[in-house]
Each structure stands twice: as C-alpha cells, then as structure tokens.
Amino acid sequence: MIEWIETPGSSMMVAAAFVEEEEAIYVRFSSGKCWRYSACDRANWDEFMAPGQSRGTYFHTVLKHKPGVPFDG
Amino acid sequence: MSLDQDPTCIGRVKHVLGATVTVALDADLAGIAPIYRGQVLSVGQIGSLVRIPQGPVELIASVVLVGISELVGAVEPLESLQRDERWLQVQLLGEIDKSLGKFRRGVGTYPGLDDPVHFAVAEDLRCVFPDNDEKSVRIGVLASAEDLPISVDLGKLVTRHAAIVGSTGAGKTSAVASILQAVVRGGWTGANIIVIDPHGEYSSALGDSGSVLSVLGSKSSKLKVPYWALPALDLPRIFAGAVGGPTLNARLLTLVTEAKRKFAAASNWLSIDSAAITCDTPIPFDIEEIWYQLEYENGETRDIVGDPKSASIVDKGNASELKPPQFKPYSLGSLAPFKGPSYGMFGMIPAAIRLGLLNPKLSCFGEPRGTVEGPDPLVEVVSEWLGGDRPISVLDFSGVPAEAADLAIGVVLDLLFELCQRSDSGGPGLGRPSPLLVVLEEAHRYLGPNASVNTRNAANKIAREGRKYGAGLVLVTQRPSDLPDTALAQCGTLISLRLTNSVDQGTVRAALPDNVSNLASVLPSLRTGEAVVSGEAVVLPVRVLLSRPDPSPKADDASLQSWRDSTGPPDIAVPLASWREMYSG
C-alpha cells in the first residue's frame, strides 16, 4: 500500500510517495499520470520533501534522471 | 520357580498386553547377565533380544524396560509379579519359522502365561540378521551379541533416505565413513555417492576409494561451482558477503539477464530461445563486466545530469583487470559535476564484489568460465562432482566462508536433483537409470530455517521427491530437532548414535516406530560408535556396534599435547594472513 503525501504549492504534481523497501519515489502528476523512479534512497526523499525545497526544481534536476517507469496505480 | 533345564531360559511370561509382554526373571539367575558358554550375556540390556518358543515358531522380542517389582509401583502389567521379583518388559517384534529358518516381521500368535523366555544368542538370530548378501552391506555387530554381524539393505538405505544422528563425538562421521567403505568393499564400484563435506573430514577415510574435490584444491582436485550457475541474487552474498538492496538487485537482474542472452546468442553449443533465458538460467556470462557496470553507475558523476555522455570520468578503469573507474567528485550546490542517477545507490557492494573476485578462497566459483565455442562446461563440472569413475565423491567445502559454502551446496544439490528428475529409467543419466546418494553432513544447516532459500529448497526437494527420481539422501546431524518436521519423516532408516540433548532425544523418539520408541531411552548412554538402527533397511530395530572405519576420518578432537610440549605462544601469523586475504585485493 503506497502512502501518498500531497504536494501543495507545486503546479506540476499533486502527490508523492516513498517506498523504502523498493528504494523508489512515486510521483502523481497534475495530469493524473503516475511515475515510479527507482534508485532513490531516503536522502533523496528527504531532500525532495524538505520545507522550502521546490518539488518541481528537484524533480527536474534529480528525479527525472533516475530510472523511471509509468506506474498504473 | 522351576525353569526348563535349557541354560538359555531366563524367566517366564507373566503378563501379555498386545505386543507388550512382561517376563518374571528366574530367581536363580545371577543378576541379569547370565554366563553362557563362557561369555557374560547382556540379557537385561535395553534393546537386547529374547525369544519365546511357540511350537513351530519362536517369537522375537526386544527388551524395553527392566525392574524389580517393589520399586515400580502401579505399572499395570506388573500386578501379577511377586514382591522383589525381577522382571523384563519386552516388545514382540516378529517370529522365526523354525522349519524354514526364516524370520518375518509381526507375530501370528501371542505367548501364553508361564511360557519360558530365553535369551537369544548369535546362532538363534542368524536368520533374523542374515549376513551381508548381494543386496546388503555389513555395518557392524549386534551390541548384545558381538559375534553376530548386522547388515543393512543398501537399496532401501539409498532410495528411501536415511538419517544418521548423534551428539558431537558420538561417532557420526565414523559411521558414515564405515558404511561407505563397506559399500565400496562390497563391490558396488559403480555407485554414485556424493558426500557434502563442510568440514573436510572425509578425505582421509574415503580418498582411497573416492574422488576428493576441495574448494581450496589445485588443478584436478579443485572443486568448481561456477558463479553463473548460481541464482543471480546470490552473487552479492557469495562475493561480497552481503545482500543487495532493491536498486542493486533490480539492476543486477537486468545486467545478468542481458549478459546471459548475449552469450547464448553468440554461442555455438546453446540452442535456447533468448526470451526463455532468465537471470537464473545456468548460462555463462562475464561477471567482471557486471561488476564494472555496477561500480561505474555507483560512482558516476556527470557534467550534465541527464546526459550519460557527459560523465566526469578521470580513469576508465578496466573490467577484466578488476580496475575500478574513477570520476571527478560531485560538487556541492548547483555546479557540475553532478551525481549520476544511481550514484551511491549500491553502497559498498561493488567494491566488496571486486574483493571477492580477487579472493583466492572464492576462486572455486570462478571456474569454468565457459566459452561461446563450447563445449558445455556444466557437463565437465557435474562429471567431476560425481567423481568420474570412482564410486564415491567427496566435495570438501572447508575453507570458504560458511555462507558461500551454503550457497554453493545449494547449487550442487539443485543441479543434481534436476538431472535426476530429467533422466528416464531406461535411458542414460542419473537417478532412475543409476541411483544417486547424497550424504549431507550438517544437514540441519541446509534444511533448517537459517539456510539460504535456494539451498533449503534444493535439500528439501531431494528429501521430498528424490525417491521418485532415484535420488537418495543421508542426513547427518547432531541436532535432529533443528531439522524440519518433515525431514526425518522422509527418512526410511534412522541410525541414532548417542544423543545427550533431551529435545533431540524426543525428536528421535517420535521418529521411531511406536513399538520400539522406548529404545530412545538408551540414546544418552550409548557408547561411541554404538547406535540404535531402525527402519526399512534393517529387519528389526537393533542396537548395533558400528564397524570402525579404516582408514579413519579426520573427525578427532584436537590434542592437548601441544599444551605440554610448546614453549612459546602459538604462531598466528599464517592463519592471520590467510584471514586477511579475504579482505584484500
């Protein structure tokens, strides 16, 4: 069961989740699509969700370069 | 009481309750160890045998309880005994047809009250325990009549599985060595017996008649378990001694699958659909290339995050030389170089894999490599495991880390089972056409919950399904209680040496047939090399003094002589250097 966390203030995504056992970050975009990005550890997640951190900026500089696949969930 | 004049008569039947018979001993009998033909006989020994003549048949029974009536209290069958009377309780096991001179299990008639009971001497029991014929091997002598040899039906011992249990020092290794030596000396020269030897104990005992392969051996005596035959996810455990995280595992599976498909496509000797190849299909691949790729991705920095071509590489390194690539360190903040997408995600595992590949103690996993030109390297490997034309093959895993040995043993067991499963009765192959016997020392380690999944599955598969495919298993363990419940139940024959742990005794008691479960009471007091043998390979459950192996295995305890002889502290430099080798390139 993925525990989604809302990402208010971001125009490109609405929620994100981290599954430690998979070392993966899930992102639900404003378009409704979901993607799974692997090779993400807790430090990535903490940086991504840190207060004051722009989710969009972090996504463009780090997350989108991780191995990613569309996720149907 | 007036007993028969027969000097073998020891008492009379006083109580019969099903197969349990209470015998009042003759008051004139000196102790419970009469002298017969100049020999003191152990009539009152638990597990010794008595006979009760019933006309044309003689009932054979095993002593399960001895006592004096006043000390027993309210044990129901003894109510008919007089005060101070000494008694035996015996279990009826079978009967000898005197006219045919044959023994059969079970009894057709029960003894009557006051019927005389005799101790059994070797001559009486020869038809019960015929000496070794073409189907059997001699394993020792009857403990209560040492001039009577005891043999086991080898067919049933091999194909119906067996267990040899006993505390440390009880004689398990000697028992295994002795039985296997008897097999070879009995002319079973075409046998396929593989001894999994985690402690290197059997080479001295079986080296004359068998092939000995060791993980630390050289050239022809080297045991080879190619890494590419292992499940891909076990590779970090073998070479790095660690379990990979989810990112590493996912990447490893992808890389190994791709490498195996690439090899298969280029191979002259493999004809297999590429789509059917998985990361666990036993096909050669280059592990150094896989290591290099992991090391690269784990340390990669880039000038442009999204561009792999912008890698900030300082030294490309070299996969075949196990030289890792070097990158510029990433910058803090928003300046290049940046971390690559998988930077640091594999932790220390790529570096540890490299050390594992350099470790001479793990070199047994590196051979054979296999080439695209062929031939199939597994044919050579399995032939060597089977000992070539030798009847016994000892696979000595001593010297490698326990976890690596565990995984390698799993591969050996799995592959052997698969071969047996795929060999038809009439055709060539292993199993039904030519039965296989695997002797698994320290069986609790490989069948129990602490074993690696693949090893446990492979061992359990042979235990559960091996019979169908002609694969037999001899489980050797000092902790029968650590075996899964079903493992002992699968064993048709149980050889129980001295067991001091009460939980283990309980496990063996539960595994013995109901009518002789009392025999388990002797387990803590058995002599070294003495065993209770029961099950399908013997006609009756018996106490046996097992033959001593010649030559002996290396299972002796350490000698304390050096404590007297040595004048200085022990020289630990060599073992320390050997240990350090595991961590150095």
Boltz contact constraints between the chains, C-beta under 6 A:
constraints:
  - contact:
      token1: [A, 22]
      token2: [B, 246]
      max_distance: 6.0
  - contact:
      token1: [A, 23]
      token2: [B, 245]
      max_distance: 6.0
  - contact:
      token1: [A, 23]
      token2: [B, 246]
      max_distance: 6.0
  - contact:
      token1: [A, 23]
      token2: [B, 247]
      max_distance: 6.0
  - contact:
      token1: [A, 38]
      token2: [B, 247]
      max_distance: 6.0
  - contact:
      token1: [A, 39]
      token2: [B, 247]
      max_distance: 6.0
  - contact:
      token1: [A, 39]
      token2: [B, 341]
      max_distance: 6.0
  - contact:
      token1: [A, 39]
      token2: [B, 342]
      max_distance: 6.0
  - contact:
      token1: [A, 39]
      token2: [B, 345]
      max_distance: 6.0
  - contact:
      token1: [A, 65]
      token2: [B, 305]
      max_distance: 6.0
  - contact:
      token1: [A, 65]
      token2: [B, 306]
      max_distance: 6.0
  - contact:
      token1: [A, 65]
      token2: [B, 341]
      max_distance: 6.0
  - contact:
      token1: [A, 66]
      token2: [B, 341]
      max_distance: 6.0
